[in-house]
Amino acid sequence: MTSLAPASTPPATRRARPRRFLMVRPERFEVAYEINVWMDATVPVDTARAVAQWEALVAAYRAAGHEVHLLEPGEGLPDMVYAANGGTSVGGLFYTARFAHAERVGESALHERWQREAGARVVVAREVNEGEGDLLAVGGRVLAGHGFRTDPAAHAELAEATGVELVSLRLVDPCYYHLDIALTVLDEERGEIAYLPEAFDDASRAVLERLYPDAILVAPDEAALFALNSVSDGLRVFHPAAARGWAEQLAERGFEPVPIELDELLKGGGSVKCCTLVLRG
């Protein structure tokens, strides 16, 4: 039987935990095609501005004591800046991505090579999945999204490879085509999350309510600002600057909001978390 998540952590007990991240500089970023509802290939992209905003995120991570590793962007892969989609580091191994769209397929091999060179134990996915876009570790389990990009068969594949408990959640709104746009992990060790209820089907909402009764529920207007595409170290939450209501919710729970302006990268349908692959092990 799965136990319920602990009650909300008192603010005084919150502490930051050092993290290791893998990121990709957006020097090749552009909206060259449309594979999600946020992308509009007719809207120009200021690549220099995208790079400057991304560098501000990297600087914020490093100022907070986090370790940032860099993966070189691949030619002809403009979405590679969204490094979180490159795989999942969990359970002592790295599970590679297998992208749903042909435009991004080439990213997977570059992530796999980096992980092998870094000494990771790599499991090559047979099933379609888009890494931490849909597979989020929290409290000894992985919350696993499906409905748009990741095949449910990948959930079973990852569970078999790691022995980690997988909780499948069905996404139903194409605006939230990845789990990391609809749900964020606020404290991985303590099992705290926030999410947008409307992004999930009824059965998945019921599961989230049961497992995380003290979760922060985010309003649709804040979620549409990519509020939930945030990264938390257990104390600080790095989030899209426009999501001010979300920042207030975080502060009320004792977190320290760290606003980051990434509106140029939002043109491709991603923000803070999309740019950040968490390295574990």
C-alpha positions, 0 to 999 in steps of 0.5 A, a space after each residue: 500500500 502506498 503511504 500518503 505524502 507528509 504534511 507541508 513542511 514548516 518553513 523553518 525546516 526548509 533547506 537547500 540541497 546541492 544539485 547537479 544539472 546538465 544544460 545546453 547553451 541555446 546558441 542554435 535556438 530557433 522556432 524552425 517548426 511547430 510540434 507543440 501549441 506554443 510554437 509559431 514558426 512565423 514569430 522571429 526569435 532573438 537568439 542573442 537574447 535567448 542566450 543572455 536569459 539562459 546565461 542568467 539562469 546558469 548564473 543563478 544556479 551557480 550562485 546558489 551553489 549548484 553544479 552546472 555541466 554543459 552539453 554542446 548543442 548539436 547542429 540542426 537541433 534547435 530544441 536541444 536547449 530543452 535539456 530536460 527532455 534528453 533522458 532521466 537520471 534516476 535509480 542509479 542509472 540514466 534512461 535515454 530519451 526516445 523522442 516522439 517527433 523526428 525533429 528531435 530524434 538526433 538529441 538522444 544520441 548526444 545525451 547518451 554519449 555525454 552520459 557514458 563519458 561521464 561514467 553513468 550506467 545507461 539504459 537505452 530506451 526501446 519505448 517512446 519517452 521524453 526524459 524528465 519532460 514526463 518522468 519526475 522523481 519525487 519522494 522515492 517514486 517517479 511521477 510519469 506523464 503520458 497522453 501526448 509525448 511519452 508512451 505508457 510502455 516507457 513507464 513500465 520499461 523504466 520501472 523494470 530497469 530501476 525497481 523504482 515505483 512509477 505512478 502513471 498520470 494522464 495529461 489531457 490538455 495539449 497546452 501541457 503536453 509534458 508533465 513538467 509544465 503541469 507539475 513541479 517537484 518542490 522537495 524531491 526528498 520530502 515528497 512535496 509537489 505543486 500541480 495544475 489539476 485541470 491538466 490531468 484526467 479525473 483518475 490522475 487527479 484522484 491519484 494526486 489528491 490521495 498521494 499529495 493532499 498538501 500539494 500546492 494547487 496552481 491556478 490556470 492563469 499562472 500555469 499558462 505562464 509556465 509557473 510549474 516549469 520550475 526547478 527547486 532545490 528544497 528551499 529556492 525555487 527558480 521560476 519564470 519571472 512572469 508568474 508572480 502569483 506562483 511566487 506568492 504561493 511559494 513564499 507562503 509555504 516557506 520557499 524562496 522564489 527566484 524569478 528568471 526571465 526566459 520569455 525568449 525560450 518560451 517561444 519554443 514551449 519551454 522555460 526553467 525546468 525544460 532547460 534543466 536536466 537533473 543529474 543523480 547518482 
